[in-house]
Amino acid sequence: MWTWQHPDWPNFRYDPAAFQPQVDTFRLKSERLMGRVEALPADLQSDAVIGLMLSEAIKTSAIEGESLDRDTVRASLLQLIAKDTVAPRHQDEKAAGAAALMVDVREHWAAPLDDELLGRWQSMVVVHQPLSLVMRGLYRNAPEPMRIVSGAYGRERVAYEAPPSARVYEDMAQLLTWYNRTNPLTTTPSEAIAGPVRAAVAHAWFELIHPFDDGNGRVGRAIADHALSQSLGYPTLACLATAIERNRKRYYDALQQVSRGSLDLNAWIAFFIDEVNQAQEIARGEIDFVLSKARFWERYAGQLNARQSRMVNRVFAEGTKGFEGGISTGKYESLCKCSRATAYRDLSALVRMGVLEALPGGGRNTRYQLRMPAVTAVNV
């Protein structure tokens, strides 16, 4: 029996008091994270927010098996949030849609949820395809069951079957009524639900209904971000999708447990709030990275030649993870369009300056990583 077939659906059971320690941690981490951003110089605050949104746009798509180009998503974000008319324009609709979703959720964090808003979010992440039967912006209406199938070809199994499309609007009306009634910005204290708990319930409830033909995972995570923002009174900075992508298997396993017959959400909520709190730590690392980049250029301004600067900027463009496998002479040669001898001289000079440090291993195939300045000054 699927959970939506339970006679008490959708009267979920959970104990809000059981999660108070996790909720307190969420509040503390959120305050420290916001304080960390506010401690940045004004010109870096926008860079930090864009960096967080960039990570989320890429990772919420990666959870669904889609790989987006980092530079393309960043360019789209710059056009949307920073109103940057100089940033290059791209024709990658998936990247543009992922960026648009991040910006729209951030801009409408205080608004109530309704069918139109959710439809707009879904249409952003589902690219128009002329021959596709996937409906954009509207709930599904096909008579065939909506099934999530897993397993190898010829040995598939139904991992989940969603409610029939004929009842989607009714089920969504119940979810949206509950969600907007418990909005901490407008509700009475008696109906208030802690933000992480509300986000966990709303996310699971939405995923169980699975109202769209496609894009349910990305819209569902956007709903969670929306709920967290309303509980804080400002757009959340937490990198929730990034945290979930790191624990993708556990995330899907936890959702599958929720889908199979029981209305008890306690285990799911505990797991989800842990992910939310981990997302705060990931965001802290992203913010520190922005400050560390600024300090790097303050320290080495005017000391690097054009090739060295290009290489450093390329590493920075990869975000906190840097170059996969480190910087090698061959990578430098390819990136900077120079000879092997020139690449070797440039890298050796960067090591002497303290810009680079060798990764363990050494030998003829030595690889390097940037030596980033510490960020102890922003210790919020």
BAPAFI-667593 format. One record per residue (C-alpha): residue number from 1; y, z, x; residue in three letters; chain. Coordinates in steps of 0.25 Angstrom, whole numbers, padded with zeros to 4 digits. Each point is the difference from the previous one (the first is absolute). Layout:
N
[pt NUM [Y Z X] 'ALA' 'A']
...
END
This chain:
380
[pt 1 [0000 0000 0000] 'MET' 'A']
[pt 2 [0014 -0004 0005] 'TRP' 'A']
[pt 3 [0011 0011 -0001] 'THR' 'A']
[pt 4 [0007 -0008 -0010] 'TRP' 'A']
[pt 5 [-0012 0000 -0009] 'GLN' 'A']
[pt 6 [0000 0016 -0001] 'HIS' 'A']
[pt 7 [0003 0005 -0014] 'PRO' 'A']
[pt 8 [0012 0008 0005] 'ASP' 'A']
[pt 9 [0006 -0011 0008] 'TRP' 'A']
[pt 10 [0011 0001 0005] 'PRO' 'A']
[pt 11 [0001 0015 0000] 'ASN' 'A']
[pt 12 [-0002 0002 0015] 'PHE' 'A']
[pt 13 [-0003 0014 0004] 'ARG' 'A']
[pt 14 [0006 0007 0013] 'TYR' 'A']
[pt 15 [0006 0013 0004] 'ASP' 'A']
[pt 16 [0014 -0002 0005] 'PRO' 'A']
[pt 17 [0000 0014 0006] 'ALA' 'A']
[pt 18 [-0011 -0004 0009] 'ALA' 'A']
[pt 19 [0009 -0009 0008] 'PHE' 'A']
[pt 20 [0012 0009 0002] 'GLN' 'A']
[pt 21 [-0002 0001 0015] 'PRO' 'A']
[pt 22 [-0001 -0015 0002] 'GLN' 'A']
[pt 23 [0012 -0002 -0009] 'VAL' 'A']
[pt 24 [0008 0010 0009] 'ASP' 'A']
[pt 25 [-0004 -0007 0012] 'THR' 'A']
[pt 26 [0004 -0013 -0006] 'PHE' 'A']
[pt 27 [0014 0006 -0003] 'ARG' 'A']
[pt 28 [0002 0006 0014] 'LEU' 'A']
[pt 29 [-0004 -0013 0006] 'LYS' 'A']
[pt 30 [0009 -0009 -0009] 'SER' 'A']
[pt 31 [0012 0009 0003] 'GLU' 'A']
[pt 32 [-0003 -0001 0015] 'ARG' 'A']
[pt 33 [-0002 -0015 0000] 'LEU' 'A']
[pt 34 [0013 -0002 -0008] 'MET' 'A']
[pt 35 [0007 0009 0010] 'GLY' 'A']
[pt 36 [-0005 -0008 0011] 'ARG' 'A']
[pt 37 [0005 -0013 -0005] 'VAL' 'A']
[pt 38 [0014 0007 -0003] 'GLU' 'A']
[pt 39 [0000 0005 0014] 'ALA' 'A']
[pt 40 [0000 -0015 0005] 'LEU' 'A']
[pt 41 [0013 -0007 0003] 'PRO' 'A']
[pt 42 [0005 -0008 -0012] 'ALA' 'A']
[pt 43 [-0004 -0013 0006] 'ASP' 'A']
[pt 44 [-0014 0004 0002] 'LEU' 'A']
[pt 45 [-0003 0006 -0014] 'GLN' 'A']
[pt 46 [-0001 -0014 -0006] 'SER' 'A']
[pt 47 [-0009 -0005 0012] 'ASP' 'A']
[pt 48 [-0009 0012 -0003] 'ALA' 'A']
[pt 49 [-0001 -0002 -0015] 'VAL' 'A']
[pt 50 [-0003 -0015 0002] 'ILE' 'A']
[pt 51 [-0010 0004 0010] 'GLY' 'A']
[pt 52 [-0007 0009 -0010] 'LEU' 'A']
[pt 53 [0000 -0011 -0011] 'MET' 'A']
[pt 54 [-0005 -0010 0010] 'LEU' 'A']
[pt 55 [-0012 0008 0003] 'SER' 'A']
[pt 56 [-0003 0003 -0015] 'GLU' 'A']
[pt 57 [0002 -0015 -0004] 'ALA' 'A']
[pt 58 [-0010 -0004 0011] 'ILE' 'A']
[pt 59 [-0010 0011 -0003] 'LYS' 'A']
[pt 60 [-0001 0000 -0015] 'THR' 'A']
[pt 61 [-0003 -0015 0001] 'SER' 'A']
[pt 62 [-0011 0003 0011] 'ALA' 'A']
[pt 63 [-0007 0010 -0009] 'ILE' 'A']
[pt 64 [-0002 -0012 -0009] 'GLU' 'A']
[pt 65 [-0005 -0009 0012] 'GLY' 'A']
[pt 66 [0013 -0008 0002] 'GLU' 'A']
[pt 67 [0006 -0001 0014] 'SER' 'A']
[pt 68 [0015 -0002 0000] 'LEU' 'A']
[pt 69 [0009 -0004 0012] 'ASP' 'A']
[pt 70 [0008 0011 0004] 'ARG' 'A']
[pt 71 [0012 -0008 0004] 'ASP' 'A']
[pt 72 [0000 -0008 -0013] 'THR' 'A']
[pt 73 [0000 0013 -0008] 'VAL' 'A']
[pt 74 [0011 0006 0008] 'ARG' 'A']
[pt 75 [0009 -0012 -0002] 'ALA' 'A']
[pt 76 [-0003 0001 -0015] 'SER' 'A']
[pt 77 [0004 0015 0000] 'LEU' 'A']
[pt 78 [0013 -0003 0008] 'LEU' 'A']
[pt 79 [0004 -0010 -0010] 'GLN' 'A']
[pt 80 [-0003 0009 -0012] 'LEU' 'A']
[pt 81 [0004 0014 0005] 'ILE' 'A']
[pt 82 [0010 -0002 0011] 'ALA' 'A']
[pt 83 [0006 -0013 -0007] 'LYS' 'A']
[pt 84 [-0002 -0007 0014] 'ASP' 'A']
[pt 85 [0004 -0014 -0002] 'THR' 'A']
[pt 86 [-0003 -0003 0014] 'VAL' 'A']
[pt 87 [-0014 0004 0000] 'ALA' 'A']
[pt 88 [-0010 -0013 0000] 'PRO' 'A']
[pt 89 [-0005 -0004 -0013] 'ARG' 'A']
[pt 90 [-0015 -0002 -0002] 'HIS' 'A']
[pt 91 [-0008 -0007 -0010] 'GLN' 'A']
[pt 92 [-0012 0010 0000] 'ASP' 'A']
[pt 93 [0000 0004 -0015] 'GLU' 'A']
[pt 94 [-0010 0012 0003] 'LYS' 'A']
[pt 95 [0009 0006 0011] 'ALA' 'A']
[pt 96 [0012 -0002 -0009] 'ALA' 'A']
[pt 97 [-0007 0006 -0012] 'GLY' 'A']
[pt 98 [-0005 0012 0008] 'ALA' 'A']
[pt 99 [0014 0003 0005] 'ALA' 'A']
[pt 100 [0006 -0002 -0014] 'ALA' 'A']
[pt 101 [-0009 0010 -0006] 'LEU' 'A']
[pt 102 [0004 0011 0011] 'MET' 'A']
[pt 103 [0015 -0003 -0003] 'VAL' 'A']
[pt 104 [-0002 0000 -0015] 'ASP' 'A']
[pt 105 [-0008 0013 -0001] 'VAL' 'A']
[pt 106 [0011 0007 0009] 'ARG' 'A']
[pt 107 [0011 -0005 -0008] 'GLU' 'A']
[pt 108 [-0006 0004 -0013] 'HIS' 'A']
[pt 109 [-0006 0013 0003] 'TRP' 'A']
[pt 110 [0008 0008 -0010] 'ALA' 'A']
[pt 111 [-0003 -0010 -0012] 'ALA' 'A']
[pt 112 [-0011 0003 -0010] 'PRO' 'A']
[pt 113 [-0013 -0009 0001] 'LEU' 'A']
[pt 114 [-0002 -0010 -0011] 'ASP' 'A']
[pt 115 [-0008 -0013 -0001] 'ASP' 'A']
[pt 116 [0011 -0009 0004] 'GLU' 'A']
[pt 117 [0002 0007 0014] 'LEU' 'A']
[pt 118 [-0015 0001 0003] 'LEU' 'A']
[pt 119 [-0001 -0015 -0004] 'GLY' 'A']
[pt 120 [0012 -0003 0010] 'ARG' 'A']
[pt 121 [-0007 0008 0011] 'TRP' 'A']
[pt 122 [-0013 -0008 -0002] 'GLN' 'A']
[pt 123 [0007 -0013 0000] 'SER' 'A']
[pt 124 [0006 0003 0013] 'MET' 'A']
[pt 125 [-0014 0002 0007] 'VAL' 'A']
[pt 126 [-0008 -0011 -0007] 'VAL' 'A']
[pt 127 [0005 -0013 0005] 'VAL' 'A']
[pt 128 [0001 -0012 -0010] 'HIS' 'A']
[pt 129 [-0012 -0010 0001] 'GLN' 'A']
[pt 130 [0000 -0012 -0009] 'PRO' 'A']
[pt 131 [-0015 0000 -0003] 'LEU' 'A']
[pt 132 [-0002 0015 -0001] 'SER' 'A']
[pt 133 [-0003 0007 -0013] 'LEU' 'A']
[pt 134 [0006 0013 0006] 'VAL' 'A']
[pt 135 [0011 0004 -0010] 'MET' 'A']
[pt 136 [0013 0005 0007] 'ARG' 'A']
[pt 137 [0009 0011 -0006] 'GLY' 'A']
[pt 138 [-0009 0002 -0012] 'LEU' 'A']
[pt 139 [-0012 0008 -0003] 'TYR' 'A']
[pt 140 [-0014 -0007 0000] 'ARG' 'A']
[pt 141 [-0005 -0006 -0013] 'ASN' 'A']
[pt 142 [-0013 -0007 0004] 'ALA' 'A']
[pt 143 [-0012 0004 -0009] 'PRO' 'A']
[pt 144 [-0009 0001 0013] 'GLU' 'A']
[pt 145 [-0002 0013 0006] 'PRO' 'A']
[pt 146 [0009 0004 0012] 'MET' 'A']
[pt 147 [-0010 0004 0010] 'ARG' 'A']
[pt 148 [0002 0004 0015] 'ILE' 'A']
[pt 149 [-0013 -0006 0007] 'VAL' 'A']
[pt 150 [-0004 0005 0014] 'SER' 'A']
[pt 151 [-0012 -0004 0009] 'GLY' 'A']
[pt 152 [-0005 -0013 0007] 'ALA' 'A']
[pt 153 [-0001 -0013 -0007] 'TYR' 'A']
[pt 154 [-0013 0000 -0009] 'GLY' 'A']
[pt 155 [-0001 0016 0000] 'ARG' 'A']
[pt 156 [0013 0003 -0006] 'GLU' 'A']
[pt 157 [0002 0012 -0009] 'ARG' 'A']
[pt 158 [0011 0005 -0009] 'VAL' 'A']
[pt 159 [0008 0011 0006] 'ALA' 'A']
[pt 160 [0009 0001 -0012] 'TYR' 'A']
[pt 161 [0002 -0006 -0013] 'GLU' 'A']
[pt 162 [0014 0003 -0007] 'ALA' 'A']
[pt 163 [0003 0002 -0014] 'PRO' 'A']
[pt 164 [0000 -0013 -0009] 'PRO' 'A']
[pt 165 [0013 -0008 0000] 'SER' 'A']
[pt 166 [0001 0003 -0015] 'ALA' 'A']
[pt 167 [0003 0014 0002] 'ARG' 'A']
[pt 168 [0009 -0001 0013] 'VAL' 'A']
[pt 169 [0013 0001 -0007] 'TYR' 'A']
[pt 170 [-0004 0012 -0008] 'GLU' 'A']
[pt 171 [-0006 0007 0013] 'ASP' 'A']
[pt 172 [0013 -0004 0008] 'MET' 'A']
[pt 173 [0009 0006 -0011] 'ALA' 'A']
[pt 174 [-0007 0013 0001] 'GLN' 'A']
[pt 175 [0001 0000 0015] 'LEU' 'A']
[pt 176 [0015 -0004 0000] 'LEU' 'A']
[pt 177 [0003 0010 -0011] 'THR' 'A']
[pt 178 [-0006 0012 0008] 'TRP' 'A']
[pt 179 [0007 -0005 0013] 'TYR' 'A']
[pt 180 [0014 -0001 -0006] 'ASN' 'A']
[pt 181 [-0002 0013 -0008] 'ARG' 'A']
[pt 182 [-0003 0007 0013] 'THR' 'A']
[pt 183 [0011 -0006 0008] 'ASN' 'A']
[pt 184 [0006 0012 0008] 'PRO' 'A']
[pt 185 [0014 -0006 -0001] 'LEU' 'A']
[pt 186 [0000 0001 -0015] 'THR' 'A']
[pt 187 [-0011 0009 -0005] 'THR' 'A']
[pt 188 [0000 0015 -0004] 'THR' 'A']
[pt 189 [-0006 0010 0010] 'PRO' 'A']
[pt 190 [-0011 0002 -0009] 'SER' 'A']
[pt 191 [-0005 -0014 0001] 'GLU' 'A']
[pt 192 [0003 -0002 0015] 'ALA' 'A']
[pt 193 [-0011 -0004 0009] 'ILE' 'A']
[pt 194 [0001 0001 0016] 'ALA' 'A']
[pt 195 [0003 -0013 0005] 'GLY' 'A']
[pt 196 [-0012 -0003 0009] 'PRO' 'A']
[pt 197 [-0009 0005 -0012] 'VAL' 'A']
[pt 198 [0007 -0010 -0009] 'ARG' 'A']
[pt 199 [-0001 -0011 0010] 'ALA' 'A']
[pt 200 [-0015 0002 0001] 'ALA' 'A']
[pt 201 [-0003 0001 -0014] 'VAL' 'A']
[pt 202 [0009 -0013 -0003] 'ALA' 'A']
[pt 203 [-0006 -0008 0011] 'HIS' 'A']
[pt 204 [-0015 0003 -0004] 'ALA' 'A']
[pt 205 [0004 -0002 -0015] 'TRP' 'A']
[pt 206 [0006 -0013 0003] 'PHE' 'A']
[pt 207 [-0011 -0005 0009] 'GLU' 'A']
[pt 208 [-0011 0004 -0011] 'LEU' 'A']
[pt 209 [0008 -0009 -0010] 'ILE' 'A']
[pt 210 [0001 -0011 0010] 'HIS' 'A']
[pt 211 [0010 -0007 -0010] 'PRO' 'A']
[pt 212 [0003 -0013 0008] 'PHE' 'A']
[pt 213 [-0009 -0011 0005] 'ASP' 'A']
[pt 214 [0005 0002 0014] 'ASP' 'A']
[pt 215 [0009 0009 0008] 'GLY' 'A']
[pt 216 [-0005 0013 -0006] 'ASN' 'A']
[pt 217 [-0001 0008 0013] 'GLY' 'A']
[pt 218 [0013 -0004 0005] 'ARG' 'A']
[pt 219 [0007 0004 -0013] 'VAL' 'A']
[pt 220 [-0008 0012 -0001] 'GLY' 'A']
[pt 221 [0005 0005 0013] 'ARG' 'A']
[pt 222 [0014 -0004 -0004] 'ALA' 'A']
[pt 223 [-0001 0010 -0012] 'ILE' 'A']
[pt 224 [-0004 0011 0010] 'ALA' 'A']
[pt 225 [0012 -0002 0008] 'ASP' 'A']
[pt 226 [0008 -0001 -0012] 'HIS' 'A']
[pt 227 [-0005 0014 -0005] 'ALA' 'A']
[pt 228 [0002 0006 0014] 'LEU' 'A']
[pt 229 [0014 -0005 0000] 'SER' 'A']
[pt 230 [0003 0006 -0014] 'GLN' 'A']
[pt 231 [-0005 0013 0005] 'SER' 'A']
[pt 232 [0009 0000 0012] 'LEU' 'A']
[pt 233 [0012 -0005 -0006] 'GLY' 'A']
[pt 234 [0002 -0012 0010] 'TYR' 'A']
[pt 235 [-0009 -0011 0004] 'PRO' 'A']
[pt 236 [-0012 0005 0008] 'THR' 'A']
[pt 237 [-0001 -0003 0015] 'LEU' 'A']
[pt 238 [-0015 0003 0000] 'ALA' 'A']
[pt 239 [-0009 -0012 0005] 'CYS' 'A']
[pt 240 [-0011 0002 -0010] 'LEU' 'A']
[pt 241 [-0006 -0014 0001] 'ALA' 'A']
[pt 242 [-0001 0002 0015] 'THR' 'A']
[pt 243 [-0007 0013 -0002] 'ALA' 'A']
[pt 244 [-0010 -0006 -0010] 'ILE' 'A']
[pt 245 [-0002 -0012 0008] 'GLU' 'A']
[pt 246 [-0005 0009 0012] 'ARG' 'A']
[pt 247 [-0010 0007 -0010] 'ASN' 'A']
[pt 248 [-0003 -0012 -0008] 'ARG' 'A']
[pt 249 [-0015 0003 -0002] 'LYS' 'A']
[pt 250 [0003 0014 -0004] 'ARG' 'A']
[pt 251 [0011 -0005 -0010] 'TYR' 'A']
[pt 252 [-0009 -0010 -0007] 'TYR' 'A']
[pt 253 [-0012 0011 0000] 'ASP' 'A']
[pt 254 [0009 0010 -0007] 'ALA' 'A']
[pt 255 [0005 -0010 -0010] 'LEU' 'A']
[pt 256 [-0014 -0004 -0003] 'GLN' 'A']
[pt 257 [-0004 0014 -0003] 'GLN' 'A']
[pt 258 [0011 0001 -0010] 'VAL' 'A']
[pt 259 [-0004 -0012 -0007] 'SER' 'A']
[pt 260 [-0014 0005 -0003] 'ARG' 'A']
[pt 261 [0000 0008 -0013] 'GLY' 'A']
[pt 262 [0007 0013 0003] 'SER' 'A']
[pt 263 [0014 0003 -0004] 'LEU' 'A']
[pt 264 [0001 0011 0011] 'ASP' 'A']
[pt 265 [0011 -0004 0010] 'LEU' 'A']
[pt 266 [0000 0012 0009] 'ASN' 'A']
[pt 267 [-0007 -0006 0012] 'ALA' 'A']
[pt 268 [0008 -0013 -0001] 'TRP' 'A']
[pt 269 [0013 0007 0000] 'ILE' 'A']
[pt 270 [-0003 0009 0012] 'ALA' 'A']
[pt 271 [-0004 -0013 0007] 'PHE' 'A']
[pt 272 [0012 -0007 -0004] 'PHE' 'A']
[pt 273 [0010 0011 0004] 'ILE' 'A']
[pt 274 [-0006 0001 0013] 'ASP' 'A']
[pt 275 [0003 -0015 0002] 'GLU' 'A']
[pt 276 [0014 0002 -0005] 'VAL' 'A']
[pt 277 [0002 0011 0010] 'ASN' 'A']
[pt 278 [-0006 -0009 0011] 'GLN' 'A']
[pt 279 [0010 -0011 -0004] 'ALA' 'A']
[pt 280 [0011 0009 0004] 'GLN' 'A']
[pt 281 [-0005 0002 0014] 'GLU' 'A']
[pt 282 [-0001 -0015 0001] 'ILE' 'A']
[pt 283 [0014 -0002 -0004] 'ALA' 'A']
[pt 284 [0005 0010 0010] 'ARG' 'A']
[pt 285 [-0007 -0008 0011] 'GLY' 'A']
[pt 286 [0007 -0012 -0005] 'GLU' 'A']
[pt 287 [0014 0007 0000] 'ILE' 'A']
[pt 288 [-0002 0005 0014] 'ASP' 'A']
[pt 289 [-0004 -0014 0004] 'PHE' 'A']
[pt 290 [0014 -0005 -0005] 'VAL' 'A']
[pt 291 [0007 0010 0008] 'LEU' 'A']
[pt 292 [-0008 -0002 0012] 'SER' 'A']
[pt 293 [0003 -0015 0000] 'LYS' 'A']
[pt 294 [0015 0003 -0001] 'ALA' 'A']
[pt 295 [-0001 0010 0012] 'ARG' 'A']
[pt 296 [-0008 -0010 0008] 'PHE' 'A']
[pt 297 [0011 -0011 -0001] 'TRP' 'A']
[pt 298 [0010 0011 0003] 'GLU' 'A']
[pt 299 [-0007 0003 0013] 'ARG' 'A']
[pt 300 [-0003 -0014 0005] 'TYR' 'A']
[pt 301 [0011 -0008 -0006] 'ALA' 'A']
[pt 302 [0004 -0011 0010] 'GLY' 'A']
[pt 303 [-0012 0003 0009] 'GLN' 'A']
[pt 304 [-0010 -0010 -0005] 'LEU' 'A']
[pt 305 [0000 -0015 0001] 'ASN' 'A']
[pt 306 [-0001 -0009 -0012] 'ALA' 'A']
[pt 307 [-0015 -0001 0002] 'ARG' 'A']
[pt 308 [-0002 0015 0001] 'GLN' 'A']
[pt 309 [0009 0002 -0012] 'SER' 'A']
[pt 310 [-0008 -0010 -0008] 'ARG' 'A']
[pt 311 [-0013 0006 0003] 'MET' 'A']
[pt 312 [0005 0014 -0004] 'VAL' 'A']
[pt 313 [0006 -0005 -0013] 'ASN' 'A']
[pt 314 [-0014 -0006 -0003] 'ARG' 'A']
[pt 315 [-0007 0013 0002] 'VAL' 'A']
[pt 316 [0010 0007 -0008] 'PHE' 'A']
[pt 317 [-0002 -0010 -0011] 'ALA' 'A']
[pt 318 [-0015 0005 -0001] 'GLU' 'A']
[pt 319 [0005 0013 -0005] 'GLY' 'A']
[pt 320 [-0006 0014 0005] 'THR' 'A']
[pt 321 [-0013 -0006 0004] 'LYS' 'A']
[pt 322 [0006 -0010 0010] 'GLY' 'A']
[pt 323 [-0008 -0011 0006] 'PHE' 'A']
[pt 324 [-0015 0000 -0003] 'GLU' 'A']
[pt 325 [-0007 0002 0013] 'GLY' 'A']
[pt 326 [0013 0002 0008] 'GLY' 'A']
[pt 327 [0009 -0009 0008] 'ILE' 'A']
[pt 328 [-0007 -0009 0010] 'SER' 'A']
[pt 329 [0005 -0010 0010] 'THR' 'A']
[pt 330 [-0006 -0011 -0008] 'GLY' 'A']
[pt 331 [0007 0005 -0013] 'LYS' 'A']
[pt 332 [0013 0001 0007] 'TYR' 'A']
[pt 333 [-0001 -0014 0006] 'GLU' 'A']
[pt 334 [-0003 -0006 -0014] 'SER' 'A']
[pt 335 [0011 0007 -0007] 'LEU' 'A']
[pt 336 [0010 -0002 0010] 'CYS' 'A']
[pt 337 [-0004 -0014 0004] 'LYS' 'A']
[pt 338 [0000 0003 0015] 'CYS' 'A']
[pt 339 [-0009 -0002 0012] 'SER' 'A']
[pt 340 [-0011 0011 0003] 'ARG' 'A']
[pt 341 [0008 0004 0013] 'ALA' 'A']
[pt 342 [0013 0002 -0009] 'THR' 'A']
[pt 343 [-0008 0008 -0010] 'ALA' 'A']
[pt 344 [-0006 0009 0011] 'TYR' 'A']
[pt 345 [0014 0002 0006] 'ARG' 'A']
[pt 346 [0007 0004 -0013] 'ASP' 'A']
[pt 347 [-0012 0009 -0004] 'LEU' 'A']
[pt 348 [0000 0007 0014] 'SER' 'A']
[pt 349 [0016 0002 -0001] 'ALA' 'A']
[pt 350 [-0002 0006 -0014] 'LEU' 'A']
[pt 351 [-0010 0010 0006] 'VAL' 'A']
[pt 352 [0009 0004 0011] 'ARG' 'A']
[pt 353 [0011 0002 -0010] 'MET' 'A']
[pt 354 [-0009 0009 -0009] 'GLY' 'A']
[pt 355 [0001 -0010 -0011] 'VAL' 'A']
[pt 356 [-0015 -0002 0000] 'LEU' 'A']
[pt 357 [-0012 0008 0004] 'GLU' 'A']
[pt 358 [-0014 -0005 0003] 'ALA' 'A']
[pt 359 [-0011 0003 -0011] 'LEU' 'A']
[pt 360 [-0013 0006 0005] 'PRO' 'A']
[pt 361 [-0010 -0010 0007] 'GLY' 'A']
[pt 362 [0009 -0007 0010] 'GLY' 'A']
[pt 363 [-0006 -0010 0009] 'GLY' 'A']
[pt 364 [0004 -0015 0000] 'ARG' 'A']
[pt 365 [0001 0001 -0015] 'ASN' 'A']
[pt 366 [0011 0011 -0001] 'THR' 'A']
[pt 367 [0006 0001 -0013] 'ARG' 'A']
[pt 368 [0013 0008 -0003] 'TYR' 'A']
[pt 369 [0007 0007 -0011] 'GLN' 'A']
[pt 370 [0014 0004 -0002] 'LEU' 'A']
[pt 371 [0004 0014 0004] 'ARG' 'A']
[pt 372 [0009 0004 -0012] 'MET' 'A']
[pt 373 [0011 0011 0001] 'PRO' 'A']
[pt 374 [-0003 0013 -0006] 'ALA' 'A']
[pt 375 [0006 0004 -0013] 'VAL' 'A']
[pt 376 [0002 0015 0001] 'THR' 'A']
[pt 377 [0014 0000 -0004] 'ALA' 'A']
[pt 378 [-0003 -0003 -0014] 'VAL' 'A']
[pt 379 [-0009 0012 -0003] 'ASN' 'A']
[pt 380 [0001 0002 -0015] 'VAL' 'A']
END
